[in-house]
Amino acid sequence: MKTHRVFRPLSLAALTSLTVAATAPPARAADVIPSLSEIAAALGRSSTLELDLAGAHSILDAADGQSPAIAVERARLALYEGDCDRAVELLTRGDLSTSDETKHIGEIARGCARATAATVTIHDKEKGVWVRLQDDDDAALVPFIIDVADRARETLARDLGVRLPSPLRIELVRDQLTLSAVTGLPYEAAQTTGTVAIAKWGRVTMLSPRANGYGWMDTLAHELSHLALTAGTRDKAPLWLQEGIAKREETRWREPWPHDDTPPGDSFAAVGIAMGLGRPLDKLGPSIAMLPSAEEASVAYAEVSSFVRFFASEIGDDALPRLTAKVKEVEGPDPAAIALKEVSGLDLAAWDARWRQHLAGVSKDIPPELKPGATFPKMKEVMKAVRLGQLLQDRGHPRQAAVEHSIAQLAVPWESAVRCHLASSLLAAGDTANAKPLVAHPEEVHGHSGRYWTLHAFLHPAPEGDPRASFLGIALDPLSPEVACEEKPAPDLPTDPLRQALCQAARRIPR
Amino acid sequence: MAAAQPDGASPAPSPDPRAALPAPAIPADWLLRLRAAWDTELTPSVRRLLFALAALVFTGAALLARLGTQNARAAAAALFALLFASILVRAVVARRRRRDARRTILGTVGRADPQLGAATLRALTLAERTARTDDAGSPELAALHLRRLLDRAPLDRIRARAASLATGWSIAALAIATTALALVTSDPFRIVEGIDVLAARNGTAPLPLFWLDDVSMSATPPAYLHEPEELLNPFAPTALPRGTRIAVRGTPVHDGRKLLLTDGVTEAAFVGDGDGGLVVHFPLTDSARLRVVAAFGDIRVPQADLQIVTSIPDAPPVVRVDGAPRTVRILDEPTVQLTYEAEDDHGLREVVLSMRAGTREERRILSRPGTDTRTDKGSYQLGANDPFFRKTYAPVEVRVEARDNDEVSGPKWGKSEAVIVVLPQAGEPEALRYAELLKARDRLTDLLARRLDSKFDPKKPRDLIAPETTAQQEARKLTMEALGKTFAGLPPNSRMTALARGQWSLLDKALESFTKAPSQATYDKLLHETEDVLLAFDGGVRALGVRDTRTVAKRLAVVADEAALAAGALALGMDTESATIRLGASYDVLDAGGKQLLKLGDLGLDLGEIVASDLRRIDRARKASDYKHTELAAQDLAYRLRKPDPSFSGGGGGGVESGGPPSMNPSEASDADAEQARNEQDLEDLARDHATEMNEVSEALDRAEREERESLKDAAREHAKSIREAVQGLPKQGRPDTAESEAAAGRQEAEGMAGSLDSQNLQEAVERGREALKSLKESKRKGGDGGFFEETTGERAGKAAEALESELKWAEEALEKLRQSARERAKEELSRSSKDEEKLAQRARDLSEKARRGDRTLDDATLDRLNDAERAMRDAQRALQEGDGDAGKKHQEIAQRALEMAQGRKDDDGNSERPRGDQEGDHRPPGGKADIPGKDKHKGPEAFRKRVMDGLSGPVDPALKEAVKRYAEGLLK
């Protein structure tokens, strides 16, 4: 909203002056001065990128609809508003240029119209959050999404000085193919790096955790940070700044959770750079999701988050709002570099040197299994034992399953998923006593397993265990029946109505 | 006037004073006398004239009416009307004239004595005037004057004058009567016909007339019935087959009439039979009432006789299928046996199998019965893999239909009751197979659980042998049974079966080791082997589930496309009813198929959920009549199903936005399936490369021989000529088992040999020459017939055999020489092939060893065949090295066959084992490299073609050889 108020007088003034210029009589001026429609299109585009969709409307609606440039910008605006049908309709005009950008927008619009046809949309007007669900069975997630979005919006307003507009558009898609179709990210790139979310076209498009459990709440906050930064800098923030801030903000919408900095970002970046997986901050390419491998992506994330964290810690918490505002103001080929120098007195190279110096001092002692590109030690042996344990347990031989799972657990004691398998087998075999220690101490394991937390909550209820455990499970794997139903056997349900709905959604088709 | 008005009353006013004039101005008797004098003479003549005239008009009208056209009949009717009107008018006029004194005076007195007549009229006028007015004079005087004049009327002259006129009228009457009579007497029956025609109503005359005498009738049934002509009893009711030609013959009663035979609708004209009679042929269609009629223009005058013919229609064929009507679920009954019997009252032309599903229809000819075949029986087997069933998920209506030979009303089809074939839902066979394999896996899991539980007791080392052996055998039996099952035509998966066989052979060996030397070590080995086998089996099942999911998803994508098309049509308002049905049907198929996907493992579950979700989208839009979005949602589903990848992949376990730590992937627990795929691919590559090599050897030999044969061309032709001369005198045929028949066979083979020599095919020439010699010698042994001064057949055959023997010897020597020369010529190429063959043999050994070393994904039988192939390749390599192309080729063929058997392509009988399901699946290892042979390298199809050509153009009658070759060419095209 802030950007909206600031921009409108400016844009109207600019529009007026440019209009006068455009209609000026000198013949030669016509060769260099853009047409009125082109000016309106440029202004409309600028407003759209700043997420000032009302402002963009006021400009584009008043402009000449016959102009191809206006049609393209109206289509872009429609995409930002989530109206893909309208975007397709606007782009089906035969007189539109076949520029790469027009083709790209057209492709996105068609993919989006196809993927979102007859989907379900939920709009919480009070909180200003609009969620579109490709799979209506994901509706149980919406209250959680709205809550995260609302809290993230407040945090971002505080941390970046940018308030995300209302409604905030979030789309939950069913798979990476759709994610690719509605955002334009190449499908192969999504598959290579395991992309789960993209902030583009004025909205967050994220994969339903139904496909594969992941830290979807933090991911949402991460993507909202991108949106905020895009709006706050008029999409002029470079990738390192975008991803660095997003990584920083992805956990700031909430209180700290266990495993938040596991492995420590600075250490991970230092090790990754030492392993040759690092890249210069300004050479990360168009998107981290498009890096050649998941390992490089993880190191790149660590680098940028470490850098931004270092920068913020060095300059102070108000540095980022100032930097954001400055990037928006500055014109030129690399506004962020100029803004960085204006805000901090040092350019990117200097900051990079200071940061690398800082990294040199951090501990590189991280467990080998958490190092960049790490694979499971004794992967084959562990996989065999885990799989045999699963087969035995599914067949009703929990005792024998526990034997196999314990083999795996001995090989990778820190792996939370293996502990979960073993604990589950022991529980099924009636051996609760041996199951409990496996999920008693979260610090013994690495994160990323929702089941760990629900087993922890089940076997170590508060106050003995972490009172947030059930929620942490949902934050990681909300549609796993065991997690969503808090380890309760069917048809028992959790007591909380929201979690009841989640449990029912998870059980609808047993996975 | 006083006399006229005795009471002195004034006369009533009258508009016509003359009309009011009292008639008695002239005494009535005078008028009567005058009229009588005239009429007495004239009236008979006038009447005669009128009568004659009426007769003439009548006759003319009848004749005019006889033309039968509408105009003619109208004109005739008009004539009649005119005649009657004239008579009537004349009568009225005459009557009036008789009352008219003036006309009477003028017509009588005036004609006889015009002056007197005029005077009389004047007197009459005067009398009338005096009667009307007082100033005209005395009425009495005037009347008196009139009477005096009347008294002077010359009655004789009047009579004479009338007589004179009468004579004229009589003459005229006579002339007219004569004319009428002439018209009548020339053909009096025409008048009757004319009147009959004139009286016709609705095109038919009311009075039947007799037209045809001495009527005879015959009936010729339609040719396709092959029944003889039948004589009919004229005009007696009869029943005849539809299409019968009825011939009616007779003598015309009246010449010059156009006679027809009609059933009221169709008419057939009589024509002269060349013997003074008439004949007509009438084709019988429906039952008819036939009459002979005479045609007068548009009017038909019938003969009274009526021929009632009942048409016997050709009934449509009756077709019965055993058990029909019935419903067959293809999952329960993968093979539908259709045993049918078709019958027709006259004959069958064609029996077809008709299959319909929705808008699709297919007809297959089952038989084309010969002429006069009234019954056809047969049986047809519809398999679950029938091409019609592919991509069809709706129930299929199957009928047997038969067409008769009705050439009259056109062929008619008879249909059997339907057999409804309920096809499995999309993916259902795959889901059932998967479920069966999961059960088999469960058995293995149980076996592992048992072994994990069992404790080896060193004190009783053999205790575990029996129970473990029994458990393993039972598990093996159950798993192999599950692997051998077929589901709605979906055969067992060959890769999975091969994998299971390989694994079981490993496990059997481990059990054997334990049985031979029971110890903790051998038991642990057995336990670990059981674990590995379970993981390999599990990996195979999961991989199969993924492959099947991809296959089913792609099939469903086509259905989703169809749904999108239908929704698109609805969005445009086109073809609403059909599109609604298509959309509904596609929706149902997708729904059912999506539910099957859910049963196909992880990827199936993933995609099945997506299908369910997208169907809800489609349904939402459809119910809201929002067909544009229905179309888009269906397109989205099709798009997704065409890329049947997991919804999420890459980046370990998925971090925030992308990337993430390493995660566990169950598919990494065993490499058995991937290894199996690689081995299969290697085996396929090896077989293909070996086939190419084999073809190259064949070509090298052919090329060398061809060049050598060219040099023998002239000599071979000379020898061919000698052979033909040697057998020239032998019979061409004979009774079986006689010297003649043997001689004929010998001659035929000898001529075949000559033909082979003409084409420089020495190998064939030698083979046929040997056969010829055998037959000729046999003929000589049997002796045969001969005249007193003639040689017996056997003797002639003996002489021919002697001549042939030397020719055969020449051919054998020439063949041997040719081969030797060819070998020399091809030596270099064969030596090259020998090295290639050696490399191929090494590949076979490497593959075999690799399979033994790894997860043992090739079973013993496959490994044995691979070893056989390797041995044969080495034999071939040696033979080729020595320049013995023929021997090398034979060994290569053995090796190739062993390779193909190892691939599971053929069993020992050459039957294909490769299931349909596998053809759809992806056999290649993930990311594996596939060599695509160049067009000049891979000669498999060409080699096959050559083998067929060689086989079919082998020893045959020379006269037929080219025809056989052409047939083979056609087949291979």
Interface residues (C-beta under 8 A of the other chain):
Chain A: D85 A113 R114 A115 A117 A118 T119 Q134 D135 D136 D137 R174 D175 Q176 L177 T178 A181 Y187 A190 Q191 T192 T193 G194 T195 V196 A197 I198 L207 R210 A211 N212 G213 Y214 G215 D218 T219 H222 E223 A246 K247 E250 I288 A289 A294 E295 A297 S298 Y301 E369 L370 A374 T375 F376 M379 K380 V382 M383 K384 V386 R387 L388 Q390 L391 L392 D394 R395 H397 R399 Q400 V403 E404 E415 A417 V418 H446 H448 I509 R511
Chain B: R441 D442 T445 D446 L448 A449 L452 D453 E531 D532 L534 L535 D538 L598 L605 D606 G608 E609 I610 A612 S613 R616 R617 I618 R620 A621 D626 K628 H629 T630 E631 L632 A633 Q635 D636 Y639 R640 K643 D645 P646 S647 F648 S649 G650 G651 G652 G653 G654 G655 V656 E657 S658 G659 G660 P661 P662 S663 M664 N665 P666 E668 A669 S670
